[in-house]
Every structure is written in structure tokens, then in C-alpha cells.
Amino acid sequence: MTDLSDELAAKRAAIRKARNSTKPAIPAEQVIAILKADLARAQAAIDGLPHRERRAG
């Protein structure tokens, strides 16, 4: 879990830095690729749950 926490902290720091900058440091295509990879990881984790746990509520 520590690796994931460190990764999220690094992403948050990069986002904060980018928001404070007037010149983007990362091209939009790269940002979209990172977001798609994160979405794929989240979807894989959801798919790995037993069907009963997938239902909200």
C-alpha cells in the first residue's frame, strides 16, 4: 500500500505544480495517457471483486 500512497502523493504534487504554472510541463496527450492507465487499473480492481461486492449500497 505504501507504493500506491507514494505514487498518489507524487501525482498530487505534480498536479499542484502544474496548476501553479502558466506553462504546461506535461503535454495533454501524456496526461490523458496517465489518466487512462489509472482508469484501467481501477477497473481491473473492480473487476477482481466478487460480483456481490461490486454493487453499491
C-alpha positions in Angstrom: 0.0 0.0 0.0 2.9 2.3 0.6 3.9 2.3 -3.0 0.4 3.3 -4.1 0.3 6.1 -1.4 3.7 7.4 -2.6 2.5 7.3 -6.2 -0.7 9.2 -5.4 1.3 11.8 -3.4 3.7 12.3 -6.3 0.8 12.7 -8.7 -0.9 15.2 -6.4 2.3 17.2 -6.1 2.7 17.2 -9.9 -0.9 18.4 -10.3 -0.4 21.2 -7.8 2.8 22.3 -9.5 1.1 22.2 -12.9 -1.8 24.3 -11.6 0.5 26.9 -10.3 2.4 27.1 -13.6 1.3 29.2 -16.6 3.2 27.0 -19.0 2.3 23.3 -19.0 5.1 20.9 -18.2 3.4 17.8 -19.5 1.7 17.6 -22.9 -2.0 17.0 -22.8 -1.6 13.6 -24.6 0.7 12.4 -21.8 -1.8 13.5 -19.2 -4.6 11.6 -21.0 -2.5 8.5 -21.2 -1.8 8.6 -17.5 -5.5 9.1 -16.7 -6.4 6.2 -19.0 -3.8 3.9 -17.3 -5.2 4.9 -13.8 -8.8 4.2 -15.0 -7.7 0.8 -16.4 -6.1 -0.1 -13.0 -9.2 1.0 -11.1 -11.4 -1.0 -13.5 -9.2 -4.1 -13.1 -9.5 -3.8 -9.3 -13.3 -3.5 -9.6 -13.4 -6.5 -12.0 -11.4 -8.5 -9.5 -14.1 -8.1 -6.8 -16.7 -10.8 -6.3 -19.9 -9.8 -8.1 -21.8 -9.3 -4.8 -19.2 -6.6 -3.7 -19.4 -4.7 -6.9 -22.9 -3.5 -6.2 -23.1 -0.1 -4.5 -25.3 0.1 -1.4 
